Amino acid sequence: MVNFRTAHPWVAARQDNVRFAVQAFPLPDDPNPTESVIEAGLLAEQVGLDGFFIGDHPGYHIEPWLHLSNLAARTANVQLGSVVNCVFHRQPSMLARMTADLDRISNGRVMLGLGIGWNADEFAQLGVQFRPVPERQRGLEEALQIIDGMFGPEPITFTGESWHVVNAHITSPPVQRPRPPILVAGAGEKTLHQVVRWADIANFGASKNTGNVSSDEATRQKLELIDRLCDEAGRDPATLLKSHFTSWLMLEETDKAAKAKLDRYFPNGLTEEQHRTRIFGSPDTVIAYFHGLVDLGFRYFVVQVQDSRDLETMRLLGEAVAPAFA
């Protein structure tokens, strides 16, 4: 069913304008994570952020689809989804069904993010076998075939290594056509081949769980590889939106206040990975950081806030940072 002769309307609307989304996640000791995540989602709508996403870790925190459904009924503009859903948390045909249903509830505001998962402990909590990376990548490929096929005109029957379905079909179509946009996360070459074949949005970042692409040169090489793979596949690179994932953003009115916030979250200091993935500062400092990524070729930013009660970061992102790129 995939046809990338033209960009998905969701992508086309975002190729010429830099946009920001936030992914909120509650702290492990949050006394009411439902309350804090819903409040964060309502704020994202209020301050004009393009998207509000919830991390998919139901093994040890809130179930994202239930909370997104609540927000779909209480908002009108903000895009909704998860960056990303682990395909092994739910059967792919159920993921397709939930995506279509939420797209109708939200009147066409769903983006489906997909990945192979990384947290072995969570797989155990959910009673799911944690297979080696190559097997999980093959499972993602199968899931993409099933999900994409279910939005086609005819039922799909598929038998693979990880999944099988018989006459699977979305009979109540989503608002977005031909289907809601699909984001595939990761930066390995095999993953990028899947991105080019199946996805509307490529997403990666500097942390080890989001691609481990931490330098400007490495980022430039990955973006060039995406374009080259598109050319080899006969796909216009302009039909694929390049999105960056920031693992944790902390904003305050001044750099000093932002550093104090960072120190509160990390009183014992940062690991090497955290040094390159925890972004903090005043709006001016953070604007300069994102300008550097825009210059490399990104047009969309998924900014993670790992404390959904940090409303100041989300407010400043929407009111002070995003307008600088309008």
Backbone bond lengths (Angstrom), bond angles and torsions (degrees), N, CA, C in turn:
res aa  C-N    CA-C-N  psi(-1)  N-CA   C-N-CA  omega(-1)  CA-C   N-CA-C  phi
1 M - - - 1.447 - - 1.522 112.39 -
2 V 1.346 117.47 -25.52 1.457 120.49 -175.48 1.523 110.19 -58.70
3 N 1.327 116.02 131.24 1.461 122.49 177.48 1.507 107.42 -138.33
4 F 1.328 116.32 106.00 1.453 120.17 -176.04 1.525 111.75 -107.92
5 R 1.343 116.33 29.60 1.460 118.45 173.85 1.521 110.40 -66.65
6 T 1.314 115.57 -30.01 1.464 121.09 174.68 1.519 108.33 -130.43
7 A 1.321 115.98 157.78 1.457 120.24 -179.82 1.520 110.72 -72.54
8 H 1.321 115.73 146.88 1.462 120.70 170.93 1.534 107.81 -56.12
9 P 1.325 118.69 140.82 1.472 119.87 -179.34 1.526 113.17 -53.11
10 W 1.342 117.85 -35.21 1.466 121.47 177.61 1.520 110.45 -61.44
11 V 1.333 116.72 -40.88 1.457 122.15 179.45 1.519 110.82 -72.11
12 A 1.327 116.51 -46.11 1.465 120.30 -177.78 1.520 111.42 -57.48
13 A 1.321 116.88 -34.15 1.468 120.58 -179.07 1.512 112.26 -72.73
14 R 1.337 117.27 -13.10 1.466 120.66 -173.98 1.525 113.96 -118.56
15 Q 1.316 118.36 -0.56 1.452 119.84 -177.27 1.528 112.70 -72.88
16 D 1.299 118.01 -31.29 1.459 120.59 -175.30 1.524 113.07 -101.93
17 N 1.327 117.00 2.08 1.453 120.89 -178.95 1.527 109.46 -136.10
18 V 1.318 116.25 126.08 1.462 120.34 177.32 1.526 108.59 -72.14
19 R 1.331 115.67 130.14 1.461 119.73 -177.71 1.527 110.06 -132.00
20 F 1.342 113.00 156.70 1.463 120.03 -176.22 1.524 110.10 -124.88
21 A 1.320 114.23 136.64 1.460 121.78 172.07 1.517 107.99 -124.78
22 V 1.311 116.12 157.27 1.458 120.33 177.53 1.528 108.91 -118.01
23 Q 1.315 115.70 139.64 1.463 120.94 170.44 1.513 107.79 -111.93
24 A 1.310 116.73 113.23 1.462 121.79 -177.12 1.517 110.34 -97.51
25 F 1.319 114.08 143.43 1.455 120.29 177.89 1.523 107.78 -142.63
26 P 1.321 118.48 132.33 1.473 119.59 -179.06 1.527 111.93 -75.35
27 L 1.312 115.54 150.24 1.458 119.87 173.17 1.532 109.85 -64.30
28 P 1.327 117.86 153.13 1.463 119.73 -179.61 1.519 114.00 -56.62
29 D 1.343 117.32 -31.06 1.469 119.80 -178.19 1.520 113.05 -100.07
30 D 1.324 117.52 15.51 1.468 120.38 177.72 1.531 108.79 -59.53
31 P 1.335 118.19 123.00 1.466 119.78 -176.30 1.528 113.76 -70.23
32 N 1.335 117.31 -22.03 1.460 120.53 179.38 1.531 108.29 -146.65
33 P 1.338 117.38 77.30 1.464 119.72 -175.71 1.521 113.39 -62.59
34 T 1.332 117.62 -32.04 1.461 119.02 176.91 1.518 110.54 -60.67
35 E 1.311 116.88 -47.45 1.464 121.41 179.64 1.516 111.37 -58.28
36 S 1.342 116.97 -47.01 1.463 119.64 -174.30 1.526 111.64 -70.31
37 V 1.321 118.35 -38.05 1.455 120.31 -179.55 1.526 110.99 -70.24
38 I 1.300 117.88 -41.60 1.470 120.17 177.94 1.524 110.32 -63.80
39 E 1.318 117.80 -42.63 1.468 120.31 177.72 1.520 110.68 -61.57
40 A 1.325 116.90 -40.28 1.465 120.23 178.58 1.528 110.85 -64.48
41 G 1.321 117.49 -40.35 1.455 120.38 178.56 1.512 112.85 -64.41
42 L 1.321 117.22 -40.66 1.457 120.82 177.68 1.523 110.92 -65.55
43 L 1.337 116.78 -35.80 1.462 119.92 177.32 1.524 110.61 -67.85
44 A 1.323 117.97 -40.08 1.466 120.92 178.22 1.522 110.53 -56.96
45 E 1.312 117.09 -41.11 1.470 120.94 175.18 1.520 110.81 -64.39
46 Q 1.312 116.52 -44.56 1.466 121.63 -175.32 1.528 111.98 -62.64
47 V 1.338 117.17 -40.72 1.467 119.62 -175.55 1.525 112.66 -92.45
48 G 1.319 117.58 5.41 1.452 121.05 171.16 1.511 116.38 83.03
49 L 1.337 118.51 19.81 1.458 119.47 175.18 1.524 110.18 -66.33
50 D 1.311 116.80 148.78 1.459 119.74 -175.57 1.515 112.22 -70.22
51 G 1.347 116.95 -37.78 1.457 119.02 -175.76 1.507 112.45 -141.28
52 F 1.317 114.66 154.35 1.458 121.64 171.84 1.520 107.46 -130.38
53 F 1.327 115.90 118.10 1.450 122.34 -176.14 1.528 109.86 -121.87
54 I 1.325 115.73 153.12 1.461 121.90 -179.67 1.520 108.00 -123.27
55 G 1.325 116.64 134.33 1.450 120.67 178.75 1.522 112.07 -62.30
56 D 1.332 116.38 142.48 1.465 121.67 -177.15 1.526 109.71 -98.16
57 H 1.325 115.71 85.73 1.466 121.17 178.23 1.530 109.59 -137.01
58 P 1.342 116.90 63.17 1.467 119.75 -176.22 1.516 113.71 -69.76
59 G 1.334 117.38 -9.41 1.461 119.19 176.65 1.513 112.06 -65.55
60 Y 1.336 116.04 -30.93 1.468 118.27 -176.44 1.519 113.72 -138.70
61 H 1.334 117.32 5.53 1.471 118.34 175.33 1.515 110.14 -149.98
62 I 1.324 116.64 -167.33 1.463 121.38 -170.84 1.532 111.99 -61.67
63 E 1.326 115.75 151.15 1.455 122.34 176.60 1.538 107.31 -81.29
64 P 1.340 118.45 118.61 1.466 119.51 -170.77 1.520 114.62 -67.23
65 W 1.335 118.06 -37.91 1.461 119.14 -173.94 1.522 112.32 -65.08
66 L 1.328 118.31 -36.16 1.459 120.64 177.54 1.520 110.79 -63.59
67 H 1.324 116.86 -43.31 1.457 120.50 -178.83 1.527 111.87 -72.02
68 L 1.325 116.75 -35.42 1.458 119.67 175.92 1.528 111.22 -64.97
69 S 1.316 117.31 -34.97 1.465 120.18 177.58 1.527 110.78 -64.36
70 N 1.328 116.02 -40.58 1.456 119.74 176.18 1.526 110.27 -59.84
71 L 1.329 116.39 -46.41 1.464 120.21 -178.58 1.521 111.83 -68.64
72 A 1.332 117.28 -32.94 1.460 119.81 178.77 1.515 111.59 -59.79
73 A 1.320 115.82 -34.74 1.467 120.15 -179.17 1.525 112.87 -82.62
74 R 1.343 117.59 -11.62 1.464 120.80 -174.62 1.524 113.24 -115.53
75 T 1.326 117.23 1.64 1.456 121.82 179.34 1.524 109.25 -128.55
76 A 1.341 115.00 169.46 1.463 118.69 -177.20 1.517 113.97 -129.21
77 N 1.325 118.16 -21.33 1.459 119.83 -170.86 1.531 114.68 -125.17
78 V 1.321 118.02 -36.54 1.461 120.24 -172.27 1.534 110.51 -67.31
79 Q 1.334 115.70 137.62 1.462 121.50 177.54 1.535 109.13 -74.12
80 L 1.319 116.54 151.39 1.461 120.89 -172.16 1.526 111.01 -129.90
81 G 1.330 115.42 146.34 1.453 119.28 177.35 1.510 111.80 166.73
82 S 1.321 115.97 -161.19 1.458 122.24 177.22 1.519 108.17 -139.69
83 V 1.323 115.48 136.96 1.465 120.25 177.56 1.529 107.85 -119.77
84 V 1.339 115.28 86.50 1.460 126.37 4.46 1.522 109.41 -137.46
85 N 1.345 114.84 165.77 1.453 119.50 171.46 1.525 109.75 -75.79
86 C 1.311 116.79 129.96 1.468 120.81 171.82 1.522 107.66 -75.01
87 V 1.331 116.86 124.79 1.467 119.74 -175.56 1.520 112.31 -66.92
88 F 1.329 117.90 -13.97 1.464 119.59 -179.31 1.528 112.36 -92.70
89 H 1.323 117.41 -1.59 1.464 120.03 176.05 1.524 111.99 -80.16
90 R 1.337 116.78 -24.40 1.465 121.04 -176.11 1.519 108.88 -147.10
91 Q 1.311 116.75 147.70 1.455 120.74 177.42 1.539 109.04 -61.75
92 P 1.342 119.77 136.57 1.464 120.82 -174.74 1.523 114.73 -56.22
93 S 1.325 118.02 -36.99 1.463 118.84 179.74 1.528 110.79 -66.89
94 M 1.342 117.00 -31.55 1.461 119.88 175.23 1.523 110.57 -70.50
95 L 1.332 116.92 -38.50 1.470 119.92 176.07 1.524 110.91 -60.10
96 A 1.324 116.76 -43.28 1.461 119.85 178.65 1.525 110.59 -62.78
97 R 1.335 116.87 -42.87 1.462 120.80 179.07 1.528 110.92 -62.05
98 M 1.327 117.36 -46.90 1.465 121.16 -179.39 1.531 110.89 -63.08
99 T 1.316 116.38 -37.65 1.459 120.25 178.89 1.521 110.94 -63.63
100 A 1.319 116.36 -46.24 1.463 120.12 179.85 1.528 111.25 -63.56
101 D 1.335 116.35 -42.98 1.462 119.81 -179.00 1.525 111.49 -64.97
102 L 1.343 116.33 -44.53 1.461 118.92 179.88 1.520 111.05 -67.55
103 D 1.326 117.63 -31.45 1.458 119.98 176.90 1.523 110.86 -63.80
104 R 1.323 116.50 -36.86 1.473 118.75 176.93 1.523 111.25 -72.34
105 I 1.320 116.96 -42.06 1.468 119.51 179.27 1.521 110.57 -59.58
106 S 1.333 116.32 -37.97 1.471 120.86 -176.46 1.517 113.15 -91.74
107 N 1.324 117.57 1.01 1.465 122.48 -177.43 1.532 111.21 59.92
108 G 1.335 115.39 46.32 1.451 120.14 171.06 1.509 116.00 87.09
109 R 1.347 117.73 40.77 1.468 120.02 -175.95 1.529 112.92 -124.02
110 V 1.317 118.26 26.67 1.462 120.42 -175.52 1.526 111.20 -104.81
111 M 1.322 115.25 137.33 1.462 123.30 170.68 1.518 106.97 -121.79
112 L 1.334 117.17 127.21 1.464 121.41 -176.64 1.524 109.67 -97.80
113 G 1.337 116.63 110.34 1.461 122.02 175.62 1.521 110.05 -95.43
114 L 1.336 116.39 137.66 1.463 121.41 -176.74 1.526 111.04 -134.45
115 G 1.325 115.61 144.73 1.454 121.74 176.27 1.509 110.27 -158.08
116 I 1.345 116.46 178.22 1.464 120.75 -173.30 1.524 113.02 -93.82
117 G 1.345 118.58 -5.80 1.453 120.31 -177.61 1.515 111.65 79.85
118 W 1.349 115.02 160.01 1.463 119.27 -176.83 1.528 113.52 -146.40
119 N 1.333 117.30 -15.08 1.451 121.10 -170.52 1.534 110.39 -94.10
120 A 1.339 116.00 99.48 1.467 120.24 -177.30 1.521 111.88 -60.99
121 D 1.332 117.52 -37.96 1.466 120.39 179.59 1.522 110.92 -62.47
122 E 1.325 116.73 -39.57 1.460 119.49 -180.00 1.523 111.12 -67.70
123 F 1.319 117.78 -40.21 1.464 120.10 175.35 1.529 109.64 -55.24
124 A 1.336 116.42 -42.54 1.463 120.42 179.50 1.527 110.83 -65.74
125 Q 1.334 116.89 -40.26 1.465 120.24 178.30 1.524 111.56 -61.30
126 L 1.310 116.62 -33.21 1.464 121.20 -178.90 1.525 112.59 -91.63
127 G 1.341 116.44 -1.45 1.457 119.66 179.50 1.511 113.58 72.40
128 V 1.347 116.35 30.71 1.465 122.00 -178.21 1.522 109.12 -113.17
129 Q 1.317 116.79 134.20 1.462 120.92 179.08 1.526 110.52 -64.81
130 F 1.330 116.78 131.01 1.461 122.22 178.26 1.527 108.11 -92.72
131 R 1.315 115.48 97.26 1.457 121.20 -174.88 1.528 110.97 -85.97
132 P 1.328 117.90 162.50 1.467 120.98 176.41 1.527 111.29 -59.93
133 V 1.326 115.65 157.90 1.464 121.21 -176.01 1.528 112.60 -52.35
134 P 1.334 121.03 -48.72 1.472 118.89 -178.79 1.526 113.23 -57.55
135 E 1.334 116.61 -37.54 1.465 119.34 179.02 1.523 110.51 -69.51
136 R 1.326 117.33 -39.19 1.462 119.64 178.25 1.527 111.04 -66.71
137 Q 1.330 116.54 -35.28 1.467 119.15 176.99 1.529 111.09 -66.16
138 R 1.322 117.01 -38.98 1.464 118.98 176.60 1.522 110.54 -65.96
139 G 1.342 116.41 -35.25 1.457 119.61 176.34 1.521 112.00 -64.53
140 L 1.320 116.99 -37.55 1.470 120.53 176.10 1.517 110.77 -64.47
141 E 1.333 116.62 -43.16 1.468 120.47 178.85 1.525 110.51 -58.66
142 E 1.322 116.82 -43.87 1.465 120.36 178.93 1.526 110.78 -64.67
143 A 1.338 116.36 -42.30 1.460 120.00 -179.87 1.523 110.98 -62.46
144 L 1.322 117.18 -39.70 1.458 120.77 178.75 1.525 110.99 -63.18
145 Q 1.332 116.72 -40.28 1.462 119.41 178.11 1.529 110.90 -63.28
146 I 1.331 115.92 -42.50 1.464 119.70 -178.62 1.524 110.60 -67.49
147 I 1.318 117.11 -49.76 1.466 120.80 -175.98 1.519 110.42 -62.59
148 D 1.334 116.56 -48.64 1.456 118.98 179.76 1.521 110.80 -61.81
149 G 1.333 116.13 -42.76 1.457 119.77 -178.87 1.509 113.73 -64.45
150 M 1.329 117.03 -32.78 1.470 120.01 -178.22 1.527 112.80 -67.53
151 F 1.340 116.96 -20.18 1.459 119.93 176.97 1.526 112.16 -90.17
152 G 1.337 116.94 1.70 1.455 120.82 178.24 1.517 112.44 -80.04
153 P 1.324 116.87 -178.89 1.469 120.48 -175.26 1.521 114.53 -74.54
154 E 1.343 117.63 -20.51 1.457 121.01 -175.95 1.525 110.68 -123.82
155 P 1.336 118.05 152.57 1.463 120.89 175.48 1.518 111.10 -59.05
156 I 1.329 115.39 151.59 1.454 120.59 -179.35 1.529 109.65 -115.98
157 T 1.322 115.68 135.03 1.467 122.72 171.26 1.516 107.20 -115.08
158 F 1.322 116.10 130.32 1.467 119.79 -172.85 1.523 108.83 -147.66
159 T 1.318 116.18 137.05 1.456 121.79 173.70 1.519 108.58 -130.05
160 G 1.328 116.03 123.65 1.452 120.67 -178.87 1.510 111.27 -136.33
161 E 1.314 115.13 -167.59 1.456 121.75 -178.84 1.526 111.36 -72.07
162 S 1.332 116.47 -38.50 1.469 121.09 -176.27 1.516 113.31 -105.15
163 W 1.339 117.52 -30.81 1.462 120.53 -170.68 1.516 110.93 -136.47
164 H 1.308 115.55 152.20 1.452 120.22 168.44 1.520 108.84 -148.20
165 V 1.327 115.67 145.92 1.464 122.15 176.97 1.527 107.86 -141.88
166 V 1.313 115.67 154.63 1.462 122.26 178.07 1.524 108.46 -127.53
167 N 1.319 116.31 119.82 1.464 123.05 178.47 1.534 112.03 53.43
168 A 1.325 115.89 44.73 1.466 120.77 179.06 1.526 109.53 -82.05
169 H 1.342 115.80 134.46 1.463 119.29 -175.03 1.517 109.64 -160.89
170 I 1.333 116.52 144.34 1.465 121.35 172.99 1.521 107.78 -89.13
171 T 1.311 116.39 103.41 1.467 120.36 -176.93 1.529 112.39 -85.51
172 S 1.336 116.93 -20.13 1.466 121.09 174.96 1.522 106.47 -110.27
173 P 1.324 118.18 94.29 1.462 121.06 -167.76 1.521 112.96 -66.99
174 P 1.327 116.43 155.10 1.461 120.45 176.30 1.519 110.91 -72.36
175 V 1.317 115.53 170.53 1.463 120.26 175.89 1.524 109.85 -70.29
176 Q 1.337 116.86 -43.75 1.453 120.90 -179.71 1.527 109.97 -75.23
177 R 1.317 116.29 137.23 1.451 121.49 179.76 1.524 110.54 -122.59
178 P 1.332 118.41 145.20 1.463 125.72 3.48 1.527 113.27 -77.08
179 R 1.338 116.41 -13.12 1.462 123.06 176.67 1.514 106.89 -165.18
180 P 1.329 118.51 165.03 1.466 119.50 171.54 1.524 110.60 -59.47
181 P 1.328 117.86 151.69 1.464 120.45 -179.57 1.523 111.28 -65.14
182 I 1.323 115.14 148.98 1.461 122.00 -179.62 1.526 109.21 -115.37
183 L 1.321 115.33 130.48 1.462 123.01 173.53 1.521 107.84 -109.51
184 V 1.324 116.88 132.96 1.462 121.63 173.32 1.514 107.85 -116.92
185 A 1.333 115.42 129.13 1.463 121.22 -174.05 1.519 111.13 -97.99
186 G 1.330 115.12 147.27 1.453 121.33 175.24 1.513 111.86 126.15
187 A 1.337 116.25 164.62 1.460 120.20 -175.23 1.517 113.56 -132.97
188 G 1.334 117.88 3.87 1.455 119.20 174.47 1.519 110.45 -66.95
189 E 1.340 116.60 154.01 1.468 118.86 -174.87 1.525 111.60 -62.18
190 K 1.340 118.18 -38.76 1.461 119.98 178.33 1.528 110.15 -63.67
191 T 1.334 116.18 -41.97 1.456 119.56 178.28 1.520 110.86 -63.19
192 L 1.320 117.52 -41.25 1.462 120.10 -178.91 1.527 111.45 -66.40
193 H 1.336 117.62 -31.19 1.465 119.46 172.29 1.535 109.80 -61.69
194 Q 1.342 117.18 -40.77 1.468 120.53 177.31 1.518 111.04 -66.27
195 V 1.315 116.48 -39.56 1.466 120.87 177.37 1.522 110.06 -56.90
196 V 1.323 115.59 -50.90 1.467 120.26 -176.64 1.526 111.02 -64.55
197 R 1.317 116.91 -34.23 1.463 119.20 -177.13 1.531 112.83 -78.49
198 W 1.361 116.90 -35.24 1.454 118.39 -168.08 1.531 115.59 -122.28
199 A 1.307 118.88 -22.49 1.465 120.58 -165.33 1.516 112.88 -101.72
200 D 1.314 114.29 160.46 1.457 122.92 172.99 1.523 111.51 -100.18
201 I 1.339 115.99 -20.61 1.456 121.44 -175.93 1.523 108.69 -135.93
202 A 1.338 116.40 131.17 1.463 122.70 171.18 1.521 107.78 -100.83
203 N 1.331 116.73 136.59 1.466 119.71 -177.20 1.526 109.46 -139.72
204 F 1.331 116.46 126.62 1.458 120.10 173.40 1.519 109.25 -154.29
205 G 1.336 115.43 167.85 1.452 120.68 -178.05 1.513 111.35 -153.96
206 A 1.339 115.59 -163.32 1.457 121.25 -171.06 1.518 114.08 -88.67
207 S 1.321 118.89 -20.23 1.459 119.67 -176.82 1.523 110.45 -75.37
208 K 1.330 116.13 159.72 1.463 119.64 -176.81 1.517 111.89 -65.47
209 N 1.338 118.21 -24.09 1.457 121.59 -179.14 1.518 113.33 -90.42
210 T 1.337 117.26 -4.13 1.464 120.35 -179.32 1.521 112.54 -121.93
211 G 1.316 117.67 12.51 1.452 120.70 176.49 1.506 115.25 130.51
212 N 1.356 116.12 -24.08 1.467 121.18 176.74 1.528 111.85 60.32
213 V 1.330 116.11 37.89 1.466 121.92 179.44 1.525 106.69 -106.23
214 S 1.328 117.28 100.66 1.460 119.56 -164.84 1.521 115.33 -112.68
215 S 1.325 119.46 -13.73 1.460 120.17 -178.94 1.521 110.12 -111.38
216 D 1.338 115.76 159.95 1.461 119.90 177.72 1.524 110.78 -60.43
217 E 1.316 117.04 -42.02 1.457 119.79 -178.19 1.520 111.33 -65.60
218 A 1.336 117.29 -42.87 1.462 120.04 178.32 1.527 110.63 -64.49
219 T 1.332 116.11 -38.59 1.461 119.77 177.98 1.520 110.82 -64.41
220 R 1.314 116.92 -44.48 1.463 121.15 179.02 1.525 110.28 -59.97
221 Q 1.307 117.03 -40.96 1.465 120.45 179.76 1.526 111.62 -65.41
222 K 1.321 116.75 -40.05 1.474 119.70 178.78 1.530 111.00 -65.54
223 L 1.314 117.26 -42.83 1.464 120.28 179.82 1.527 110.87 -66.32
224 E 1.328 116.86 -37.52 1.463 119.74 175.58 1.522 110.96 -66.72
225 L 1.337 116.87 -37.17 1.465 120.17 177.47 1.525 110.39 -63.31
226 I 1.324 117.25 -41.34 1.465 120.26 178.09 1.522 110.25 -59.27
227 D 1.319 117.00 -45.97 1.470 119.99 179.50 1.527 110.94 -62.84
228 R 1.327 116.64 -40.58 1.464 119.87 -179.31 1.534 110.87 -66.38
229 L 1.320 116.98 -41.56 1.464 119.96 177.64 1.523 111.35 -64.60
230 C 1.323 116.78 -36.99 1.468 119.67 174.84 1.523 110.53 -60.84
231 D 1.337 116.84 -46.85 1.466 120.56 -179.88 1.524 110.76 -60.21
232 E 1.331 116.68 -42.53 1.463 120.52 -179.23 1.529 111.38 -65.36
233 A 1.342 115.87 -31.39 1.467 120.24 -179.33 1.525 112.46 -88.21
234 G 1.338 117.38 0.45 1.451 120.51 -177.46 1.511 113.48 73.10
235 R 1.332 115.55 26.28 1.466 120.33 -179.17 1.524 109.64 -109.40
236 D 1.314 116.80 137.44 1.461 121.61 175.54 1.524 108.39 -69.83
237 P 1.344 118.97 119.79 1.471 119.98 179.36 1.521 113.49 -56.61
238 A 1.321 117.71 -23.73 1.462 120.54 -179.84 1.522 112.49 -69.05
239 T 1.340 117.22 -12.85 1.462 119.75 178.59 1.520 112.29 -84.76
240 L 1.344 117.40 -2.90 1.456 121.98 -178.27 1.525 109.03 -115.96
241 L 1.317 117.33 117.85 1.455 122.19 -179.52 1.523 109.97 -81.29
242 K 1.330 116.28 130.92 1.462 121.40 -179.31 1.524 109.32 -96.77
243 S 1.317 114.75 117.67 1.458 122.35 -172.75 1.521 109.86 -121.18
244 H 1.331 115.85 141.69 1.460 122.04 -178.52 1.521 109.78 -113.13
245 F 1.332 115.80 141.73 1.465 121.37 179.03 1.526 109.46 -109.32
246 T 1.325 116.44 120.37 1.460 122.80 174.41 1.516 108.19 -99.19
247 S 1.329 117.24 120.64 1.463 120.62 -168.09 1.527 114.32 -70.15
248 W 1.322 118.43 -30.34 1.469 118.59 173.79 1.520 107.77 -162.91
249 L 1.310 115.37 119.25 1.462 121.83 178.03 1.516 109.27 -108.71
250 M 1.324 115.52 135.62 1.465 122.25 176.81 1.523 108.65 -129.43
251 L 1.316 116.53 113.95 1.466 122.99 -178.29 1.523 111.00 -112.79
252 E 1.313 115.37 142.57 1.456 123.16 168.43 1.527 107.74 -144.60
253 E 1.304 117.41 171.81 1.462 120.88 -177.95 1.521 112.33 -63.43
254 T 1.343 117.46 -30.15 1.462 121.66 179.62 1.514 110.43 -127.87
255 D 1.338 115.46 158.41 1.459 119.66 176.97 1.524 111.14 -62.46
256 K 1.324 116.78 -37.77 1.460 120.83 -179.35 1.527 111.03 -62.45
257 A 1.327 116.41 -44.24 1.466 120.04 179.82 1.529 110.81 -67.08
258 A 1.337 117.25 -35.84 1.462 120.31 178.39 1.523 110.79 -67.49
259 K 1.332 116.82 -39.10 1.464 119.78 177.34 1.530 110.75 -64.50
260 A 1.330 116.68 -37.26 1.462 120.18 177.20 1.529 110.32 -64.50
261 K 1.329 117.11 -37.04 1.465 120.57 177.01 1.522 110.33 -64.90
262 L 1.327 116.54 -45.59 1.461 120.37 177.14 1.518 111.22 -56.49
263 D 1.326 116.65 -44.51 1.468 121.03 -178.33 1.527 111.71 -65.26
264 R 1.324 117.10 -31.19 1.474 119.29 177.11 1.519 111.05 -66.71
265 Y 1.340 116.47 -38.60 1.458 119.96 179.50 1.525 111.78 -76.66
266 F 1.326 117.28 -29.61 1.457 121.31 -175.59 1.525 109.87 -129.53
267 P 1.330 117.70 68.76 1.471 120.60 -176.53 1.531 113.07 -64.35
268 N 1.315 117.64 -20.93 1.461 120.81 -178.91 1.526 112.57 -99.99
269 G 1.321 116.36 13.14 1.449 120.02 179.01 1.520 112.77 89.39
270 L 1.330 116.17 179.42 1.457 123.34 -174.01 1.520 111.56 -111.00
271 T 1.325 115.41 147.58 1.459 120.48 169.91 1.530 109.19 -75.67
272 E 1.335 116.52 173.14 1.461 119.56 178.36 1.522 110.92 -59.31
273 E 1.321 116.68 -44.76 1.464 119.36 -179.88 1.520 111.04 -64.08
274 Q 1.324 117.27 -41.95 1.466 120.06 -179.57 1.525 111.98 -64.35
275 H 1.321 117.78 -32.06 1.459 120.79 177.52 1.529 111.01 -59.03
276 R 1.324 117.42 -34.25 1.460 119.60 -176.66 1.525 113.46 -98.54
277 T 1.327 116.75 -4.67 1.466 118.60 -177.76 1.526 114.19 -117.97
278 R 1.322 118.42 -14.20 1.462 120.86 177.45 1.521 107.85 -94.80
279 I 1.323 115.92 110.46 1.462 122.17 -175.63 1.522 107.73 -103.86
280 F 1.333 116.25 127.79 1.462 119.01 -176.94 1.522 109.21 -145.13
281 G 1.339 115.17 156.61 1.450 119.35 177.32 1.507 111.79 150.76
282 S 1.316 115.07 -175.56 1.461 122.59 174.42 1.528 108.44 -75.34
283 P 1.332 118.19 167.38 1.472 118.98 175.91 1.521 112.92 -54.16
284 D 1.332 118.67 -41.62 1.464 120.02 -178.81 1.532 111.35 -62.38
285 T 1.333 116.56 -41.95 1.463 120.42 179.09 1.522 110.93 -63.92
286 V 1.303 116.41 -44.03 1.463 120.63 -177.52 1.529 111.10 -72.21
287 I 1.317 117.69 -34.19 1.468 120.65 175.58 1.527 110.26 -59.10
288 A 1.328 116.70 -42.60 1.466 120.39 178.49 1.530 110.78 -62.59
289 Y 1.330 116.83 -39.57 1.466 120.96 178.12 1.532 110.73 -60.56
290 F 1.321 116.74 -48.03 1.461 119.78 -178.31 1.526 111.83 -71.09
291 H 1.326 118.12 -32.25 1.465 119.82 175.91 1.517 110.65 -59.02
292 G 1.334 116.86 -38.51 1.452 119.72 177.61 1.516 112.30 -61.19
293 L 1.323 116.83 -38.45 1.461 120.97 179.09 1.524 111.50 -73.40
294 V 1.319 117.46 -35.42 1.463 120.60 175.10 1.524 109.95 -61.82
295 D 1.327 116.02 -42.32 1.464 119.89 179.23 1.527 112.19 -61.07
296 L 1.337 116.62 -28.79 1.463 120.61 178.25 1.530 111.86 -75.93
297 G 1.345 117.16 -24.99 1.462 119.33 176.83 1.509 116.38 134.18
298 F 1.325 118.87 -0.42 1.465 120.68 178.90 1.522 110.52 -77.48
299 R 1.334 115.29 144.92 1.457 121.24 176.38 1.527 112.84 -123.64
300 Y 1.314 116.22 -5.61 1.468 119.81 -179.08 1.519 108.27 -138.66
301 F 1.322 115.97 142.91 1.456 120.84 -178.44 1.521 110.30 -131.26
302 V 1.316 115.07 123.50 1.455 121.92 171.35 1.521 106.30 -101.84
303 V 1.316 115.75 112.00 1.459 121.79 -173.07 1.524 108.42 -106.82
304 Q 1.305 116.41 114.55 1.458 120.24 -178.71 1.529 110.77 -84.27
305 V 1.323 114.75 136.33 1.460 122.76 171.92 1.523 105.91 -120.95
306 Q 1.321 116.89 108.14 1.464 120.37 -172.46 1.523 113.22 -84.55
307 D 1.317 116.50 13.60 1.461 122.80 168.48 1.515 106.45 -135.87
308 S 1.323 116.42 101.03 1.460 120.26 -175.22 1.524 112.92 -66.34
309 R 1.331 117.65 -6.40 1.473 120.27 174.19 1.534 112.02 -90.36
310 D 1.329 117.26 -1.36 1.459 120.36 176.77 1.530 109.18 -82.68
311 L 1.320 115.23 71.46 1.464 120.17 -177.28 1.518 112.34 -70.23
312 E 1.338 117.51 -24.10 1.462 120.05 -179.55 1.529 110.65 -64.39
313 T 1.325 117.23 -40.58 1.460 119.27 177.04 1.516 110.85 -61.01
314 M 1.317 117.58 -45.30 1.462 120.61 -178.99 1.521 111.52 -66.73
315 R 1.322 116.44 -38.11 1.467 119.67 179.03 1.522 110.92 -64.17
316 L 1.331 116.43 -47.43 1.463 119.63 -179.14 1.528 111.67 -68.14
317 L 1.330 117.30 -33.23 1.459 119.65 176.79 1.524 110.30 -61.22
318 G 1.335 116.63 -43.45 1.455 120.43 -178.15 1.516 113.85 -77.37
319 E 1.338 116.57 -36.90 1.468 120.06 -172.02 1.531 113.30 -94.59
320 A 1.344 118.50 -24.48 1.459 120.27 -174.67 1.523 113.97 -120.21
321 V 1.326 118.31 -36.89 1.462 120.59 -177.29 1.520 111.80 -85.60
322 A 1.311 117.57 -56.86 1.474 120.48 -176.61 1.524 112.93 -55.76
323 P 1.348 120.56 -41.39 1.469 119.62 -179.68 1.522 113.44 -61.68
324 A 1.333 118.25 -23.60 1.468 120.64 178.95 1.523 111.71 -67.84
325 F 1.330 118.24 -14.12 1.459 122.39 -179.14 1.526 112.12 -110.95
326 A 1.321 116.79 6.17 1.461 120.01 -176.41 1.529 110.31 -65.14
